[in-house]
Every structure is written in structure tokens, then in C-alpha cells.
Amino acid sequence: MTEDPGDFTISDIPPDLDDGAWFHGSPRKLDTLAAGSTITRSRRVAEAFSHKPTCLGWEEKGGQLARVCHNGTANGYLYAVDERIGDPDIRHHPNSAYRAGGLEWLTNRPLRLCKIADIPVSDPPCQPDCPRQPKP
């Protein structure tokens, strides 16, 4: 039986997906993230999303996220959320293709961002054998 992702809270994020901050990746320059946007505690996932991919794939080793690949072609920016976030501020992404809980979250309100890196496209694109079905 699979748990309902809506039942997950911030404290349920697996340690291997928690890089210590909330991240958002985008090819656009931003200072505020709109309500309904996606954030993650995984820096690698946010970096991949910064390239505006239409598919994202990953590989797990030992039950942990080992590799992220994508087919994005845009240079991007990596942002950190620049304010405190609690459970009322976010909800688990209902369409996440990753295991239930922990990877993708939707914001319930606008959030202030701080740019922490320019992310040039350098990651390998998704290959036909990319682990997990690419996610639109």
C-alpha cells in the first residue's frame, strides 16, 4: 500500500534528499517565487530544473538519489528560498514521479528568493536508457 503524498510533511523528507536549504531552479531571473511553484531540498534536482527540461530522469543506488539527468537546453539559475518555510507554506507535489514524499513540493504563497549560482548547461542529456521514465 502506498502512502498518500498529501500526508507527508517537511519532517518526512528523507536525509538523502535534504541538502539543507529549499531550492528552485529556473532559466529566468527571479527575486520572488509565485505561489504554486515547485521547490525541492535537493540541489541537484533544482539545478536540473533550471535548464527548463521537458524530461527528467534519475538513478538510485542503495535507495539514495545517485544521478539526475535531463534534456534541458537553457542556461539557468539556482535559487535558495530566503525566508523560513513551515508546513503551512508548502504541500507535496501531487504529480511527482519520484517516490512518495520528499522530492518536489509546491508553494502555497509567494516566497523570497536569493540567487546562489549561474548554472550553465553541462549536464549530460537524458539518454534513451535514462533511469526512470522521463517526466514531462
C-alpha positions as a LaTeX table, in Angstrom:
\begin{tabular}{lrrr}
\hline
Residue & $x$ (\AA) & $y$ (\AA) & $z$ (\AA) \\
\hline
Met1 & 0.00 & 0.00 & 0.00 \\
Thr2 & 1.38 & 3.42 & $-0.96$ \\
Glu3 & 1.01 & 6.36 & 1.37 \\
Asp4 & $-0.86$ & 9.42 & 0.15 \\
Pro5 & 1.79 & 12.06 & $-0.68$ \\
Gly6 & $-0.58$ & 14.66 & 0.78 \\
Asp7 & 0.12 & 13.13 & 4.19 \\
Phe8 & 3.84 & 13.97 & 4.03 \\
Thr9 & 5.30 & 16.91 & 5.96 \\
Ile10 & 8.70 & 18.60 & 5.94 \\
Ser11 & 9.93 & 16.28 & 8.69 \\
Asp12 & 9.29 & 13.28 & 6.38 \\
Ile13 & 11.92 & 14.36 & 3.81 \\
Pro14 & 14.49 & 11.54 & 3.52 \\
Pro15 & 18.02 & 12.61 & 4.53 \\
Asp16 & 19.45 & 11.74 & 1.08 \\
Leu17 & 17.13 & 14.35 & $-0.48$ \\
Asp18 & 17.90 & 17.08 & 2.06 \\
Asp19 & 20.76 & 19.38 & 1.06 \\
Gly20 & 19.97 & 21.78 & 3.90 \\
Ala21 & 18.02 & 24.51 & 2.09 \\
Trp22 & 14.96 & 24.91 & $-0.13$ \\
Phe23 & 15.96 & 25.34 & $-3.79$ \\
His24 & 14.33 & 26.45 & $-7.01$ \\
Gly25 & 15.90 & 26.24 & $-10.47$ \\
Ser26 & 14.80 & 28.43 & $-13.35$ \\
Pro27 & 16.13 & 29.81 & $-16.63$ \\
Arg28 & 14.55 & 33.16 & $-15.59$ \\
Lys29 & 15.95 & 35.84 & $-13.29$ \\
Leu30 & 13.70 & 35.95 & $-10.22$ \\
Asp31 & 13.55 & 37.58 & $-6.82$ \\
Thr32 & 10.17 & 36.18 & $-5.73$ \\
Leu33 & 8.71 & 32.75 & $-6.38$ \\
Ala34 & 4.97 & 32.68 & $-7.13$ \\
Ala35 & 2.51 & 30.59 & $-5.15$ \\
Gly36 & 2.08 & 27.22 & $-6.86$ \\
Ser37 & 5.74 & 26.98 & $-7.90$ \\
Thr38 & 7.91 & 23.92 & $-7.29$ \\
Ile39 & 10.71 & 23.82 & $-4.71$ \\
Thr40 & 12.94 & 21.00 & $-3.52$ \\
Arg41 & 15.51 & 20.24 & $-0.82$ \\
Ser42 & 17.71 & 18.55 & $-3.48$ \\
Arg43 & 20.20 & 20.96 & $-5.05$ \\
Arg44 & 20.90 & 18.55 & $-7.96$ \\
Val45 & 17.22 & 18.36 & $-8.86$ \\
Ala46 & 16.83 & 22.16 & $-8.74$ \\
Glu47 & 19.92 & 22.56 & $-10.93$ \\
Ala48 & 18.43 & 20.16 & $-13.49$ \\
Phe49 & 15.10 & 22.02 & $-13.47$ \\
Ser50 & 16.96 & 25.32 & $-14.05$ \\
His51 & 17.59 & 24.17 & $-17.64$ \\
Lys52 & 13.84 & 24.00 & $-18.44$ \\
Pro53 & 13.75 & 20.29 & $-19.32$ \\
Thr54 & 10.75 & 18.51 & $-20.74$ \\
Cys55 & 12.00 & 15.29 & $-19.16$ \\
Leu56 & 13.93 & 14.49 & $-16.02$ \\
Gly57 & 15.36 & 11.13 & $-15.07$ \\
Trp58 & 17.27 & 9.76 & $-12.11$ \\
Glu59 & 19.12 & 6.77 & $-10.85$ \\
Glu60 & 19.11 & 5.45 & $-7.31$ \\
Lys61 & 21.92 & 3.47 & $-5.68$ \\
Gly62 & 21.38 & 1.93 & $-2.30$ \\
Gly63 & 18.00 & 3.63 & $-2.05$ \\
Gln64 & 19.53 & 7.09 & $-2.50$ \\
Leu65 & 19.43 & 9.57 & $-5.34$ \\
Ala66 & 22.70 & 9.00 & $-7.23$ \\
Arg67 & 22.29 & 10.77 & $-10.59$ \\
Val68 & 19.93 & 13.24 & $-12.21$ \\
Cys69 & 19.74 & 13.69 & $-15.98$ \\
His70 & 17.56 & 15.93 & $-18.13$ \\
Asn71 & 17.06 & 17.16 & $-21.67$ \\
Gly72 & 17.04 & 20.90 & $-20.89$ \\
Thr73 & 18.96 & 23.26 & $-23.17$ \\
Ala74 & 18.66 & 26.65 & $-21.43$ \\
Asn75 & 21.31 & 28.08 & $-19.12$ \\
Gly76 & 19.78 & 28.50 & $-15.70$ \\
Tyr77 & 19.94 & 29.98 & $-12.25$ \\
Leu78 & 19.89 & 28.24 & $-8.90$ \\
Tyr79 & 17.99 & 30.00 & $-6.12$ \\
Ala80 & 17.60 & 29.38 & $-2.41$ \\
Val81 & 14.41 & 30.36 & $-0.63$ \\
Asp82 & 15.39 & 33.35 & 1.50 \\
Glu83 & 12.88 & 33.00 & 4.32 \\
Arg84 & 11.66 & 30.47 & 6.84 \\
Ile85 & 9.26 & 27.81 & 5.50 \\
Gly86 & 6.87 & 25.71 & 7.55 \\
Asp87 & 4.35 & 23.00 & 6.72 \\
Pro88 & 1.53 & 25.52 & 6.04 \\
Asp89 & 3.68 & 27.18 & 3.34 \\
Ile90 & 4.08 & 24.11 & 1.11 \\
Arg91 & 2.39 & 20.90 & 0.02 \\
His92 & 3.75 & 17.75 & $-1.57$ \\
His93 & 3.59 & 17.86 & $-5.38$ \\
Pro94 & 0.69 & 15.58 & $-6.32$ \\
Asn95 & 2.18 & 14.68 & $-9.73$ \\
Ser96 & 5.73 & 13.92 & $-8.65$ \\
Ala97 & 7.11 & 10.86 & $-10.41$ \\
Tyr98 & 9.68 & 10.34 & $-7.66$ \\
Arg99 & 8.97 & 8.03 & $-4.73$ \\
Ala100 & 6.21 & 9.29 & $-2.48$ \\
Gly101 & 7.27 & 12.20 & $-0.34$ \\
Gly102 & 10.28 & 14.37 & $-0.24$ \\
Leu103 & 11.47 & 15.50 & $-3.66$ \\
Glu104 & 9.03 & 18.01 & $-5.15$ \\
Trp105 & 6.90 & 20.46 & $-3.19$ \\
Leu106 & 4.50 & 23.21 & $-4.28$ \\
Thr107 & 4.46 & 26.60 & $-2.61$ \\
Asn108 & 1.23 & 27.88 & $-1.05$ \\
Arg109 & 2.35 & 31.51 & $-1.03$ \\
Pro110 & 4.95 & 33.73 & $-2.72$ \\
Leu111 & 8.47 & 33.20 & $-1.36$ \\
Arg112 & 11.52 & 35.49 & $-1.44$ \\
Leu113 & 14.50 & 34.05 & $-3.37$ \\
Cys114 & 18.24 & 34.61 & $-3.33$ \\
Lys115 & 20.28 & 33.65 & $-6.42$ \\
Ile116 & 23.15 & 31.40 & $-5.40$ \\
Ala117 & 24.58 & 30.23 & $-8.74$ \\
Asp118 & 24.52 & 30.52 & $-12.51$ \\
Ile119 & 24.07 & 27.02 & $-13.92$ \\
Pro120 & 25.38 & 26.59 & $-17.48$ \\
Val121 & 24.09 & 23.61 & $-19.42$ \\
Ser122 & 26.77 & 20.99 & $-18.92$ \\
Asp123 & 24.90 & 18.03 & $-17.52$ \\
Pro124 & 24.54 & 15.04 & $-19.80$ \\
Pro125 & 21.15 & 14.98 & $-21.52$ \\
Cys126 & 18.72 & 12.17 & $-20.84$ \\
Gln127 & 19.65 & 9.10 & $-22.81$ \\
Pro128 & 17.04 & 6.63 & $-24.08$ \\
Asp129 & 18.09 & 4.32 & $-21.25$ \\
Cys130 & 17.91 & 7.08 & $-18.63$ \\
Pro131 & 16.75 & 5.57 & $-15.36$ \\
Arg132 & 13.07 & 6.10 & $-14.61$ \\
Gln133 & 10.69 & 7.28 & $-17.28$ \\
Pro134 & 11.41 & 10.88 & $-18.21$ \\
Lys135 & 8.85 & 13.16 & $-16.60$ \\
Pro136 & 7.19 & 15.93 & $-18.63$ \\
\hline
\end{tabular}
